[in-house]
Structure formats: structure tokens, C-alpha cells
Amino acid sequence: MMKNLALAAGAALALLAVQPALAAGNLASQGTELELNIDTVDLKFSQTEWELETGKYYILSVSSDGNEEISVVAPELFRNSWLNQIVVNDLETKAYGLYSIEFDDEGTFRISFVPIRPGEYDIYVPGYENRGLAGKFIVK
């Protein structure tokens, strides 16, 4: 009985010594800038592959030249990320989820997010993905 009590007391002390893991500092203050420029005339993305890390804060700027109305989709990336905010013309919105962004004219969306699950996630313009408007996020 005394042995069991000593083991229980030792286990309790060990649990008290364990500290929770906390992020140091403000994660959002040190975001990594990512950029995607979309050329709808030549049908190309400025970059087609990005390597990201889970738990790291990113700010993705997606810009279109406005020559054609397009939507840009990356549903699996955004479904597997924590979204902080989306900014357009210095106006911010907090979104619970995101499927796509749409350009009716020239402009830029800034999407702040933290990937939470590793994997490979496509980003593309529907109908144009086989013609050059496609890329991939590789999250490790």
C-alpha cells in the first residue's frame, strides 16, 4: 500500500513539473510574405510552387492584372489552415472558411493564415488549370 502511495505521489509531482508548450511572442507579427501574380493574358502564375510549414504564419498576396474575370480556388489549403483575415483595399474581414476569391477587375487580396495539416494543396483558376493557371502548396 505504501509503495502504491509513493508511486502515486511521484506521478503527481511529475505532472506538476510538466509545463504546457506555448508559442513565444506574437506569431502574426512575424508573418512570411508570399506572392502570387496572375497574368490572364499569357495565362501564367508568377510562381507555381510554395513550400510551407505547419504552425507558421503566412500572408499570401494574390494579384490579378484584371484583363479577365477569374476566380482563384484553393479550398483544401484553406480548409486545412487557420485563417486570420482577408484584406482588400485596406478593408479587413475575418472569415471562418474560404473557398475562393474572385477578381472582377485588377487588384490584390491579402490572405493571412497558418497551415495546420501537412499535405499538398492545389491553387488554380477553374477552367484554366491545364493552361497554366495552377500551382501547389507543399505543407510540411
LINLIN-V603362 format. One line per field, one symbol per residue. ss: DSSP state (a for helix, b for strand, c for the rest). burial: b if it has 24 or more other C-alpha atoms within 12 Angstrom, else e. Layout:
BEGIN
ss: ???
burial: ???
END
This chain:
BEGIN
ss: caaaaaaaaaaaaaaaacccccccccaaaacbbbbbbbbccccbbcccbbbbccccbbbbbbbbcccccbbbbcaaaaacbbbbbbbbccbbbccccccbbbbcccbbbbbbbbbcccbbbbbbccccaaaccbbbbbbc
burial: eeeeeeeeeeeeeeeeeeeeeeeeeeeeeeeeebbbbbbbeebbbbbbebebeeebbbbbbbbbbeeeebbbbbbbbbbbbbbbbbbeeeeeeeeeebebbbbeeebbbbbbbbbeeeebbbbbbeebbeeebbbbbebe
END
